[in-house]
Each structure stands twice: as structure tokens, then as C-alpha cells.
Amino acid sequence: MTNLEKYNEIFTEVFGVDATALNDSFGKETVEGWDSVHQLNLVTLAEEAFDIFLDPEEILAFTSYAAGKEILKNQDVEM
């Protein structure tokens, strides 16, 4: 499984959507029901899946599919 597939799986698990719904506009401002619990679930699953530790600024910035990919790139996770 590629890192992108793992990443997509995290979003499909947390939000209960099909992977085809995921794109760079999928985020806090466009997804009904996106709340702090969903965001923390995303962060927790990403940290586990990619064996990383996000700092508080990164956790707060993890507000969209696109932002999460950038945060992971900054953590040296190739997408």
C-alpha cells in the first residue's frame, strides 16, 4: 500500500466517505460535520500510520486533505 493509499484510508475511515470524494477542496470549510474530534482522529491515525509525531502547530493546521498532505511532506513522508 502506498503512502497516498494509507492517507486516503485514514480519511475514508474518519469521515465514512468513498476515496473518490477526496480532493484538495475536502476540508474543514467544505465538509459538513468536520469538527475537532474528526481532526484529532485524523492526526492520531496519521501519526500511527506514518510513525511520526506532529507538533501542536501542525495539529491545528491539519484542517483539510491538502493541508494534511503538506504537513506529512514536511515530516518527510513521501506522498
N, C-alpha and C positions, 0 to 999 in steps of 0.2 A: 504494500500500500504506500502510495506516495504521500509526502507531507501535505499536499493540497487535498488529497482524498481524506486524510486524517482531519484536517481543518474543517472541511465540509461536513464530515460526520459529526463533529462537535456541534456545529450549528444546527444540523438536522435533528440531533438528539435534544438539544436545549429548547428549540422552538417548534419542533414537531412539523417541520416543513420538508418538502422534497428538495433535493440538492439543486434542481433546476430553478428554484426560487432565489437562489443565492447569487448576488451580483454586488458590484461596488456601491449600489444605492441602498442595499439592505442594511438598515441601521436604526439607531435609537429614534431618529426623527421620522422614519417611514414605516416602522414595524409596530403595529398596534400590540400592546402588551409587553413591549420591551421595558423592563424595569431593572432595579438594582439587583434583584435576585437572579434574573437571567444573566445579567452582566457578570456577576460573581461566579455563576455556574460556568460561563464561557471561559473565564480566567482560570478557574480551578482545573477544568478539563484540558485546557491548552497547556497549563504548566505540567500536568501529568503526562499528557501525550507526547510532549516535546522535551521533557526533562529540563525545564527551565524554571526560573523564579522571576516574576515580574515585580518591579518596584511600584510603590503607590501611584506615581505619576502615570505609569503605563497602564495600571489597572483602571484609573479614572479615564484614560484616553481610549480604552477599548470599547468604543461606542458604535462601531459599525464593522461590517465584514471587511471593508477596505482598510480601516484603521488597524484592525487586528492583524492583517497580513503585514502591514508596515512594522508594527510592533514586533512581530515574530522575525521579520528580516533583520531588525536591529538587534535581535537576540541571536543572530547567526543561524536562523532556521531558514533553509532554502525552500522557497515555495514554487 
